[in-house]
C-alpha cells in the first residue's frame, strides 16, 4: 500500500484539526485520499435526483417520525427526570437520533440550508441535556428503575450508541467546526477511554461501531487516546469475552480474533462495521497484517457470500451471513443497513489499497441496495432486500411502524428503524464516494452528472464537468474546465462486467479499454474532452453452481443495474399467471428499446400437485411443467431492481428459470 | 366420516374409563379405531431394533441428562423451597420431565419392565411434591423472586407444560390405571378449568399442547369440563388475544381462527399441536367444519410446505413454516419435534377420515425424520433435519449440551432439549401407529416385522404374523394365525409412490394393486398367507418447479426412504472433491446391489471465481462448471438419509444437481 501521508494533527492537542476535510473517512495515510463531499456537485442524474429527494422529503420524514416514535423525546425526559417511565423505543433508539444528526450535518455542508442548521442545533441541544457530567449519555440505562450502566454488553448497545454519537460529532466538526454536538461527542469519548481504557479490561460492545467512530475522532482531534481505545476494542473481540447468547459468538464476531478470520460471518452489519473499525485502526497504526486480514475477509465475502445485488446477509435468523454459497433468493435478508455498511467498508479498503474490486462492489451496492431501499416517494424504506418475493401481501399502512423484516413492501417506519437514518446519512454524504486523489492526480470511481472541483495534493486545482445519463445510457462525457500546469493523471474505473468499453480523447479514435482503472495522463488541459463509453445493454448473468438456490435460473443485468420481473407486468391473458409460472427463453437475447427492457418468456397456468415430489416412474420427466398445453409465449418487461414495489403489491423475481 | 362410536365413559363420573385402550389417541368416534400398542409386537426389523435401542439406551440416557441438567431437581427444589435460587433450565424444562414420564409409561406397558416402573414411580413422586394444593404446578412461576403465575402467556409455557403433564397422566391411566401421576394430572386439569373456564376469559397459551391433552383426559375420565376447556382454548386462538411479539401473531397461530385458516403457518410444532387439539375437539363435539378445516390445512401443507423427507418448517427464524414452495434444502429446519407432531396430527386425521394421504405422510415422516433424528448409538439426536449440509463442522463434544440448532451433527443433549423426549415417547408408542380396526375388520398402515393380535369390535380375535425386511426388501408376508368365523376385511396401505405393487393371496397368481388401500375380504382364514410386494428399487424424484431451491436437481428415493449422498463416500482421487462438485448422470439408472445403492456421477475440482455471477459476454455458457477438463466419472454410493452423519463430520445432500 502506498503511504501517502495526510496532514496530521498534533496528537497532543485536544483542539480540532482544521485541515480535516468534510468526508466521512479521513485516513492519515492511504493509497488514495478522499475528496471533500463538497467538491462534487450533482446536476440531476441518478444520484442528483435522489440526493434532492433525501433533502426535501426523507430528512423531514425522519425528523417527524423521531418525534412520533418518542425517540427524540427520550432525551427531553432524561433531562426532566421522567425516565424510565416515559421512555419509548428499543435499547438502541438513541443511535437513530445520532444518525439523523450525522445526515443533517452532511446535508447542511452540502446545501448550506440554514433552516436545517437551525433544526440540527435544536436537536443537538435536546441531546446535550441528557449527558451526565462524566460524559455518559444513554436514555436507557443507569437511572433508578433502569438497568445499571454497562450491565448488558451483549444486547445493551451503549457502546454502539456512542459510536453513532461520535460519528455525528465528527461529521459536524469536519463541516462546521466545534459546536455543542462536537463537545458532547468528545466528552463521551473521554468518558469511554476513562471507563474502558485499562489494558486488563476485557469489556467490549455486542454491536461494533465505536471502533471506527473513535478512530475518526482521533483523526479530527489528534487525541491518540481515542485511537488506542479503538485498537483495544478491536483486539478484545474474538476472545470470547462477551457472554453466551442463543445465536452463538459468531453473531457478534466474538468467535475468532479479527486478524485471524478469513471471511465475514455472523450478523452482517456488525461484521461490516467491525471491518471498518479494524481497517481504520490498521491504517492509523500501520498494521499491515490487520489490513490484509480484513481485505481478505471482504474479497472472500464478495466471492462467496454476496448476492448479485451486492446485498449481504442471507439469514433472517440473526440477520447474518450464511455459509459459503448459501444465498437463497427468496430468503435474502440483505439488510439495507448492511448495504450502507458494505459501502463504508469497501470505501475504506478502496482508499487503503486502490483495489478496483472495492470500487465495483460500491457501485453494485449503491445502485441495487441503497437505491432500492428508498422508495420513489422518499418516505418509504425496505429493511430487507429480497431477490424473490413470493406472496403479494398487503401494502403496509402508511402511518404505522412495521415489524422489522415482515413488511411485504416499503414501509414508512420500522419498530427497529435503523435503515432510514442510515440511508439518509449515506445519501447526504454520497459525493465523498465518487472520486479520490493522490500525488499524481484524480481517480473517478463512480459516475455522476455534475461538476468536480478539487485541489490536488500539490495545491493546484482541477475542475471537471461530467455529463451522463449513466447507468441508463452508456456515454460518460468528461470536460476539463480547469487543470494544473504540470502533468497530472486521471484514472477512470471501468467495471468488471464492461468487456467492451471504449474511451475517446478529444477527437481521437476510440480505444478499447479493459475493466479496471484506465489512466489518462499528460495531456489533459482545459478544454480537453473524454468520452468513456461503458455499454449498458442488457445481458444474461448466471451464478456459480454452488449457489444451489438459483440453479437453472438466469438474471438480467444492464450496466450496474440488476433487473427484476414483477407480477404487475405479466399479461392478464393467462389464468393464475404469476411470477412462479414464467420461464425465460434465453435463445432470444433481451431487448432494450425506447420503452424499456424485455425478455422472451413462456408462461403457463398454475397446476397443483397433491404431493410436490414426483418420481420418474410416476410420469415425471425432466421438468414437471414442460410441454403443458397452456403455455403461451410473451415478451415481458423487466424493471431495474431498485424500481420494484413502487406500483402496489406484487410478486417479483431477479432470478428467472430458463425455459 | 363414518361414525363408529367407541364405548364412551359416563361423562358425570370422575373415575377412569377402564375400557380405554393403551393408545396415545382414543377418539370416541372415528372412521377407524386405534389398536392398543400392546397388540403389536415387533420382532426385530427396522422398528423393532429402534424400539429396543430406545428402551436400552435412549431412555436411560435421557434420565441421566434430566439429572445432569438439573431439570428433574427443579421439582425437588420446589418441594424444599429452594426456588428460584437453584432453578436450572429454560421456562419449559418441566415439560421434558413429563414427556419422559409419558415415554416411560408406554414403555412399561410394552415391556413390563419392573425397574423402569420403579424409576417412573420415583420420578413421579418428585414431581408430585411440587404441586400446589390448588393443583397449580410449575417450577418457574409463582414463588417469591419468580414471575407471578400466568404473567406471561406469550412465552411462559405454563399451559404447554400442563399439556405434557396431562398427556403423561393419560398414558399412565391407559396403561396402568389411577396412580399418583394420574392424580397430579387430574388435579392440574381441574385447576386449569377453574382458572380459565369462564366464557369471558380470553387467555390462552403461546404454545398449543394443552388442547389435545385435555381432550384425551376427557376421554379417560369422562369429565366433560376438560373437553369444554379444550374447546374454549381452540376457539380463543386466532383472535389476537395474545400479546405482540417480534415474530408476529402467526408464530403462535393467533393470526387467524383455526376454522378459517387454509394452510399451516408460523412455528411448525405449535401449528401441528394446535391442529391435533382441534381435531380432537372436532371429533368429540361432532364439529365437521372444524375437522374439515384442519384436514384442508394439512393437505395444503403436504402439497406446498413439506420437504421430501416429510420434514416441516423451512425457517430457522421462528422455527416456522415458510411460504408456499419456499423449501430451501440447505436451510431446512424440519425440527425433529415437528416430525413427531406431524405424525400425531396425521394419525388423528387418518383415524377420523381414513384418507390414505395421512398414512403416506406418517410413513415418510417415520422413516426420514423420526429414524433420522436418533443416531445409530441411541444417545445422540438431531434438533433440525437439513437436506443439505454444506460445511463439515466439528462433531459436538459428547458431554456437552448444544445450542438448539447450531450443531453440525447429532448431539447428546440440547440447551432446549425438546426433541429427545419427544422421540422417545414416539418410539415407545410406535405400535399404536401401525394398524387400526373398524366394524368390518383390520387395516394395516405401516409395515413391520412381528405379530399383531387384536380383538375386533365384535369381540372376535384376529392374529397375524407379519414377516418382512421392508423397507430394505419389497416383500411383506402376512400369515393369518387366528381369524373370526364371520367375514372380515383386511385393508393394506399401498404407498402413492408404489406404482407396480402386487398382491398374492395364498398361492394365487399375483394381482397388480394400486396405491391406496387394497382390501382383502371374505377369504382370510387361519393359515391364509398374503404376499404384498411393494417394489423398493431406487428411483429418481424431482420437485415441483416452484420449489426453486432444488431446481435442476434430483433426489433418489428407495421405497419410503429418501437417499442421501455424503462426502465420506466420495472418491479421494479428485483434489478438493466435495458434495458441491458432484453432478449426477440420470441417463444411467441408480443401481442397487448387495453392497447398496449407487449413482453415476461426474465430479470435478473446485474452482473459485472472484465474483460468483458471470455474464454471458464474459464467457459463461449454460453451466459455469460444464466441460471442465478435470471432470471424472465415478459411481458414488448413497445412504438412506436416516443413516447420514453416523461416520464423523461430513457434508451431505439429498438433492443432487443433474449433469
Interface residues (C-beta under 8 A of the other chain):
Chain A: X246 X248 X299 X302 X303 X304 X306 X308 X315 X316 X317 X322 X323 X324 X325 X326 X328 X329 X330 X331 X357 X360 X388 X390 X391 X403 X404 X406 X496 X497 X499 X500 X539 X540 X541 X542 X543 X544 X545 X546 X547 X548 X549 X550 X551 X552 X553 X555 X557 X580 X608 X609 X610 X611 X612 X613 X614 X615 X616 X617 X618 X620 X622 X623 X624 X625 X655 X657
Chain B: X246 X248 X299 X302 X303 X304 X306 X308 X315 X316 X317 X322 X323 X324 X325 X326 X328 X329 X330 X331 X357 X360 X388 X390 X391 X403 X404 X406 X496 X497 X499 X500 X539 X540 X541 X542 X543 X544 X545 X546 X547 X548 X549 X550 X551 X552 X553 X555 X557 X580 X608 X609 X610 X611 X612 X613 X614 X615 X616 X617 X618 X620 X622 X623 X624 X625 X655 X657
